[in-house]
Every structure is written in C-alpha cells, then in structure tokens.
Amino acid sequence: MRRTVRRYALVPAGAGLAVAAALVLAGLATDRGGPGAPDGRAGTAVGTAAGAAVLAPGSRPEAPVLTGDDLDGNAVSLAGLRGHVVVLNVWGSWCGPCRAEADDLERLSRRTRAEGVRFLGINTRDRDPAAARSFVRAHALSFPSLRDPSGELLLRFPPALLNPQAVPATLVIDRRGRIAVSIGGAVTEEQLRPVLAHVAQEGS
C-alpha cells in the first residue's frame, strides 16, 4: 500500500493568500482536493490535511465574529475561545465524509485539550436540528457546534479560505484569533495532529 506523506509548509510573512495559493497549486499538497472539493482540485489557499499550508503569523487574516446558539440552545462565540488554538470544523449530518471524520475529531479534541486546543463546529445546511443532534449523539461529540442552517456564518469567511459549498472543511485558528490553516475535505487525527502541534507551539 502506498503511504501518504504528511507535510506542511510555512508561508512567509507578507506573502499573503496569493503565495499560499501558488504553493498549494504547485503541488505542496500530496492529495489534490478531497471529499467536498467542488471541482476535485486543491483551490486557492486551501490545502488537504496531508499538505496544508500554514500561513505565517504576519499573513494571517482575522477570523470573523461568530456568535449564536449551539444545538442545545446555549450561547456560543468564537471570541470566547481567544487564547486557545481553535479547530473550527464545518459539518452536516447529511455529509458522508463528515461522518467519516467525526470520531477522529472527537478523539483529537480530548487528547489535545491539555495543550490549549479547543474544538468548535459549525453545523450547516441542516434545517432540522434533530438530525444534527442525532449526529452528535452517534459520534459522542463533546464540543459545541454553532447552528448555521442557511450557511450565513460561512459567508463571513474569506472565500479563498473557506468555500461554503465544500463540506466538510476545517480551519485552525491561532491563539490571537487569526486563521492559520485551511483544510478542504475530511481529515484524520493522524493528519491534523502535527498541524495543531505546529500552531500550538507558537505561543501567544
């Protein structure tokens, strides 16, 4: 069986999203596109987990304001997690690749909590909250998810970093609230953990 080589690159400060896009499209990612990619190719600054481009701190855009209710009606905000590295995962109960990655995300959430990592979901395009809650129970997810049935929250992100039509998707947000990594498609614990370690060790 051919082994997938996991690697990531640091995009130089000041290079901006265009350089991140060029690196990804030039073959930085060992996998092209992935489940949920709209045209089957790596696009803009989005890499697959196996070859995610880590933006240098000076090149990172601020994450948008995200506030709302979770699936149980409790108030949740991204700003409330400032000071932690945040894994922001976009998912839907209707999404097969989301089901495939959910158990790994929950396991990684528990294992990295002591390292200052927090997980937050965005449940999108689930009009019936009961379906989303059933998904959470099936995978024993312990982290909250903002409800976003219309996709309005996703539209707040730079389209170069988050395509609202590509689900699942995962962003890694640094301790200062900036988007450090954008991953299109399903991820595994093995793929995501080294990326998280890199961002977590940056400190504040």
Order of alpha helices (4+ residues) and beta strands (2+ residues): beta-alpha-beta-beta-beta-beta-alpha-beta-alpha-beta-beta-beta-alpha
